[in-house]
């Protein structure tokens, strides 16, 4: 305004919605930053195991359903796993109350997906939960709390602890929370001979 005060001009407001030919310079920078931020999220989603499906088109309205590919693999492996099939074939009255069968025939434990005994699948779930760009290497307790909301298998907590303990990045970066070891305290140098005498006792030897 300091620059325009020396000129006889008239400033007119033109609504943005009426400006059909607005260029990039007339747009707010926050909008551009928001677009770049959302685009980065889309780029990261491409690296994840998601399956995108477009539902039935009705009146030109399409429904987008996002489903992790790992859930599809779990359902497929459940169909061939003998332990899971044994539970699925049990009568509803004999089946434990903790197990439920969803509408698509998937076995769940307290609402969580039952992961069959497949080493490759379980390792993939653990790796995704620990090393993906969204997880930032959580500890075993935090990782267990996150995974138990969606998945269940027998011995899952122990498997998570072993997986985290083997992570090289966590071993190199994360700080130790245990009490540091004490310093060595050697004996003082004696002033006279035979002032201090030490002796080691060796016990538990077999009789000769």
SULQUIKA-V35249 format. One record per backbone hydrogen bond with DSSP energy under -0.5 kcal/mol. NH is the residue of the N-H (numbers start at 1). CO is the residue of the C=O. If there is no record, write none. Layout:
# SULQUIKA-V35249
nh & co
NH & CO
NH & CO
This chain:
# SULQUIKA-V35249
nh & co
5 & 1
6 & 3
7 & 4
9 & 7
12 & 10
15 & 13
18 & 15
19 & 15
19 & 16
20 & 18
22 & 19
26 & 23
27 & 24
32 & 28
33 & 29
34 & 30
35 & 31
36 & 32
37 & 33
38 & 34
39 & 35
40 & 36
41 & 37
42 & 38
43 & 39
44 & 40
45 & 41
46 & 42
47 & 43
47 & 44
48 & 45
50 & 48
51 & 67
52 & 50
53 & 65
55 & 53
55 & 63
58 & 61
61 & 58
62 & 60
64 & 62
65 & 53
65 & 63
67 & 51
67 & 65
69 & 49
70 & 49
71 & 68
72 & 68
73 & 69
74 & 70
75 & 71
76 & 72
77 & 73
78 & 74
79 & 75
80 & 77
81 & 77
82 & 80
85 & 81
86 & 82
87 & 83
88 & 84
89 & 85
90 & 87
95 & 91
99 & 96
100 & 108
102 & 100
102 & 106
105 & 102
108 & 100
109 & 112
110 & 98
110 & 108
112 & 109
113 & 150
114 & 107
115 & 113
115 & 152
116 & 114
118 & 116
122 & 118
123 & 119
124 & 120
125 & 121
126 & 122
127 & 123
128 & 124
129 & 125
130 & 126
131 & 127
132 & 128
135 & 132
136 & 132
137 & 130
143 & 139
144 & 140
145 & 141
146 & 142
147 & 143
148 & 144
149 & 146
150 & 147
151 & 147
152 & 113
156 & 153
159 & 155
160 & 156
161 & 157
162 & 158
163 & 159
164 & 160
165 & 161
166 & 162
167 & 164
171 & 167
172 & 168
173 & 169
174 & 170
195 & 192
202 & 200
203 & 201
